[in-house]
């Protein structure tokens, strides 16, 4: 049997990820506990200092390992802030970018959150961030990396992933006026992709996304500037078809035949003509035509279907 294409491998990986190992489940549990405990504190800091609560929470989660790092447990430092010349409080020493570096130590976690806010507000290199909208968590994440908050090249992407994985952006609306919050809620109800856009992948030389719970062709079409009906037709489906989480949705018309080296598919249990056409990015009518089958044909396990 031919090697499974990237789309197929992605779907297999997606299925494996649904069965999360115990260590990942434990980490998610720690993250949820941390968010529940410190979200009110992050929102309070947002109202006082105009720093998005989502950013504060994401940094706290990342820098402190959800409050489980040595620095967080022993020194209440949840943001990895080093001493610097201006610090006059208690100090502790840990290995970081260099051995035995000086970090700030606090009496309470609340003091760490307060100092984090003041560190950003009073730092000239972070001043440009406060011109951003309170809901622009991506701008803040990228700006923090640009300003040198962390040396990790993936720092911004890691913050954004945490915010989107745990829906932390919802806390940012609490820093708006009631009128602004209502307007924002109406906007994201119509355009949910604004706060959690889909990742675009490439397979079979075609761009595609993976459907999530609640997705439909109208919403996906709105996100990518394609009419929902046309997007459905690209995927050989009706516009009212109910997408399921994990469905591959191509963003342009599929190919007339499979990409090399895929020339043949051996039907497996659960395969359908439409499913096979999605795996290889082939237009459904072309798949039928290549195999001289009509619309009533149901593939049987072991059948060999031409792909080119």
N, C-alpha and C positions, 0 to 999 in steps of 0.2 A: 504493500500500500504506500502511496506517495506520502511524503512528509507533510504534516499539517501546516497550512499557511499561517501567517502572523495573526490574522483575524481569529482563526481556530484556536491558536495557542493562547491568545488573549482571553477567549471565552473559557478555556480550560483553567487558566490562571484565576479568572474571576470566580469560577466554581470552587476552586480550592480555597480561595480567600474567604468564602462564606463560612468555612469550618475553621474558625480562628483558633490558633493554638492557645493553650492556657495562659502563657506569658503575655500574649497580646490582649487577651480578655482582661487580665489583671491590670495591665497598663491603662486600658480604657476605663476600668473601674476607678483607678486612682485619679485619672483626669476628671471624670464626672464628679467625684467627691471634692476635688479641689475647686472646680467651677462652682459647685453648689455652696461651698464654704466662703469663697472669696469674691464671687460676682458682685454682691452688694458693695463691697469695699472698692472694687474697680469702678463701679458706677458712681459712687460717691466722689472718687478722685476725678472722674471725667467731668462731673458737674462743677467741681472746684477749679480744675486746671485745663479743661478743654482737650484732654487726651482721650482718644477713643477707648472705651472700656474693653473692646475686643482686643486691642493691641496690648493693653496692660495685662489682661488675662493670658493672652498667648505668650507674652514674654515671661510672665511668671511661671507658666506651665513648662516652657522650654528651658529657661535658665535654672529652675529649681528642680526639674524632674518631677513636677506635680507636688512639690514640697517635700520630696524624699531625698534630695541631695544632702551631702554632709554639710555644705555651707548653709543650706536652708534649715536643717534640723538643729545644728549647733549654734548658728549665728543669726538666724531669722533673716538672712539675706536671700531674697527670692528673685533678684534681678541681676545677680553677678556683678554688682557695681564695685569697682576697685577703689582703693583709698583716694588716690590723687592728692595733690598738694593741699587742697582746701579742707580735707577731712580732719576733724578734730575729735571724732568719737572713737569708740573702741575698735580695735583692729584684730584680724585673724590672718593667718598665712596658709595659702594652698597653692599647689602646682596648677598652673593654667597654661597660658602661652609660653611662660617661662617658669622655672622652678621657684617655689616659695614666694609667690606674689602676694601683695597686701590687698585684703578685701575688707570692706566695711562690715561691722557687726552691729546688730540692733537688739534692743531690749524686747521689742514685740514685732510681730509680722506687720502690724499696722504702720509701724515706724519705717519699715522697709518700703511699703507702698507709698508713703508720704515722701520719702527721700527720692524714690524713683521719679515721682512727678516733678519734684523741685529740680532734680538733676536735668530733666529734659527742658523744663521751663527756663532755667537759668543758664543753660548751655548755649552759647552763641551759635554753635554749629547745627543746633536743632531748631533754630528760630523759624526756618522756612517751612517746617512741618505744620506750624500753627496757622498757616494760610490755607491749609487743606480743609475740606469739609469733614465734619465729625464722622461721616459715614464712609469716608474714603480710606478704608483699612489697608487696601493694597498700596495706595500712595504712601501711607505712613510706614508700612513694612519696608517698602523699597527705599524710602527716605532714611530710615534708621540705618539700613545697611550702607547707604551712600555716605551718611554722616560719620560712619565708623563706629557705630555702637558695638558691633561684633566683627571678628576677623573671618568668620565662617562665610564662604562665598555663597552658600545656599541659605543664608540666614533669612532673607526676605521670603523666599519660597516656603521655608519651613513654618514661618509665622502664618503665612496665608493659608497653608494647608491645615494648620491647627484651627484657625478661625473658621474655615469652611467645613471641616470634618465635625466640629462640635457646635456649629451654628452660633458662634460667639458674636457675630455681627448684630444679632437681635438686641444685644445690650446697648448698642450705640444709639438706638432710637430713643433711649431713656434720657439722653442728654439734650434732646431737642425740646422746643416748645411743643405744646399740645397740637398746635396747628401744623407745625413742621412734621411732627411724628405721624399725624393722620395722613398728611400728604405723602410721606415716605411709605407708609403701610399700603396706601392705595396704589402707589407706583409699583412696589415689589409684588403686589398681588397680581397686577397685570403683566409685569415683566420680572418674574422671579430670578431670571438668569443674571440680573444686575448684581446680585449679592452672591450668587453661586454659579458662575458660568460653567458650561460643559468643557471637558478636556477634549481636544480634537486629535484623533489618531490618523495614521495613514496605513492602509493595507490595499493590496491589489492596485496600487497607484491611485487610490481614491481616498478622499477625506471622509471620515465617519466619526460619529459619537456613539456612546453607549447610553441607552435610555435609563432614566432613573424613575423611581416611584413618582407617579403623578404627571409624568411627561405625556404629551400628545403632539401630533404633527403641527397644530396651530402654534403652540408655545415654542417648539423647536424651530419652526419656521420664522417666528418673530425674532428669536435670538440670532439667527444667521441670515436674516433678510431674504428668506425664501417663502413663497406662498405655501401654506400648509398642504394644499391639494397637490401642488407640484412636488413637494418633498415626499409625500406619500407615493406618488407615481414613480419617483426615482427608486423606491424600495418595493415596487410591485404590490402595493397595498392600497386599500381604500382610505380616504381621509378620515373616516370615523373609526378606523381600526384602533383597538385598545392596545397601546404599547405596554410591554411588560419590562420590568427592570432587567437589564442585561441584553435587551434587543440591540442589534447593530442597526444603526440608521445612517445610510449614506447621504452625503450632502450634495451629490451631483449624480447624473445618470450613470448607471453601472455600465461595465464594458460588454462588448458583444461576445467575448470569449475570455477564458481564464488567462492569467499571466503565465508565462513560462516559469518553471518547468511543469506546471500542473496540467496534465493532459487527460486524466481519468480519475473518477471518484468511485470507490466501491461502497455501495449503500450499507449503512449500519443501522442498528436498531434506533428508532425514533427519528430517522432522517425523513425529510419531505423535500419535494422539488424546490419549494420556496426557501427552505432552510439551506439547501445546498447552493442555491443561487446567491444567497447572502454571504455564505462562507467564502466563496470565490469571487464575489463581486460581478456576477454575470446577470444580464437581463433575463428574467424568467422565460420570456417567449423564445429567446435564443437557445436556452438550455433545452426546452422542449424540441425546438426545431433541429438542433444538432443531433438529437437522439431519436428523431422521427417518432415522437410521442405526441398524443393529443392531450387535451386538458383533463381527461378522465383517468389518465395514467397515475397509478400509485406505486412508487418505488418499493421494491421488496429487498429484504436483507440479502446482500450478495450480488445484486444487480450492478453492472458496470456501466457508468454513464460517461460519455465523452464531455470534456470541458473545453476543447479547442476544435 
